[in-house]
Amino acid sequence: MLEYKQIIISIIMSFIITLILGPLVIPMLKRLNIGQSIRAEGPQSHLSKSGTPTMGGLIIFIALLISVLTSGVLNKDMYVLLLSTFGFGLIGFIDDYIIVAKKRNLGLKPYQKIIGQVVLAVMLALYQSNTSVLGTKVIIPFLKNQYLDLGILYVPFIAFVVIGTVNSVNLTDGLDGLASGVTLIVLSFFGIVSMKLGMDSISIFSAALAGACLGFLMHNAYPAKVFMGDTGSMGLGGAVAAIAILLNLPLIIPIVGGIYFAEALSVIIQVLSFKLTGKRVFLMSPLHHHFEHKGWKETKVVIVFWSITAVLCLIGGLALN
């Protein structure tokens, strides 16, 4: 089992690397003219953000990789965590590149994203079902020592959870510091849980990525000097999903990742409502934009969503005791 010292070193190392990389990478992104395009139909207050460097997720993942590779804790689980993070991050990177280089605001076509996501999600599901001592069972929150055996439904269910999580984190990345802050809190929860379970690779990975998110907040908090882009948000989504799957805790994601879930659900409700009735439930979706239209300042929305996530993670802790 890991000593606390190793966890702390991973957090500090990735935090410092991210702080150092920011002033080096951000000017480079500016010189390459890698700026964010802002949707005209979005909140008018966001138009001033147009041109802010994006693809800053690269900063997070470089710090993560250095911290993990120097940790001395490298095994199959760690490689799977890295594959999920960088695999989904690559899809996001290609999407960002198309938007920036070809000036297409929509990036990759939906079916192109889904194909890549399905392949990675199925690989993750097959790995866990074949290596976990629980096989196709998952832990049921709030029911101690109770498991749900999904059997042949395990792979499609896990794939659904992974894809849903990745895209939900992507939708959450709409305000300065929102996705990075929420994910920092969620990663802290998973880091503590994995430490209690003695799963060293997940503990180190969660700590390193949490430290990178904390460092990135120094550059991404309002007013943001850089955005993580789909490169960062999809990579973070892949990381969170992979951690939960390897811990056999996919059912905990809607609890501790309640903000992700609410953001995605708001979009689904908005689209269905408009198509079926011609009316919108929210002033704008995803959910964070609804509160902006209600008159909340961007910083207030972010802090409230961070606070809700912290409470949800405490509830998640109770759910596993």
ABEGO torsion letter per residue (X at the ends): XBBAAAAAAAAAAAAAAAAAAAAAAAAAAAAAGBBBBBBAABBAAAAAABGBBBGAAAAAAAAAAAAAAAAGBBBAAAAAAAAAAAAAAAAAAAAAAAAAAAGBAAEBBAAAAAAAAAAAAAAAAAAAAAABAAEABBBBBGBBGBBBBAEAAAAAAAAAAAAAAAAAAAAABABBGAAAAAAAAAAAAAAAAAAAAGBAAAAAAAAAAAAAAAAAAAAABOBBABBAEAAAAAAAAAAAAAAAAAAGAAAAAAAAAAAAAAAAAAAAAAAAAAAAAGBBABABOBAAAAAAAAGBBAAAAAAAAAAAAAAAAAAAAAAAX
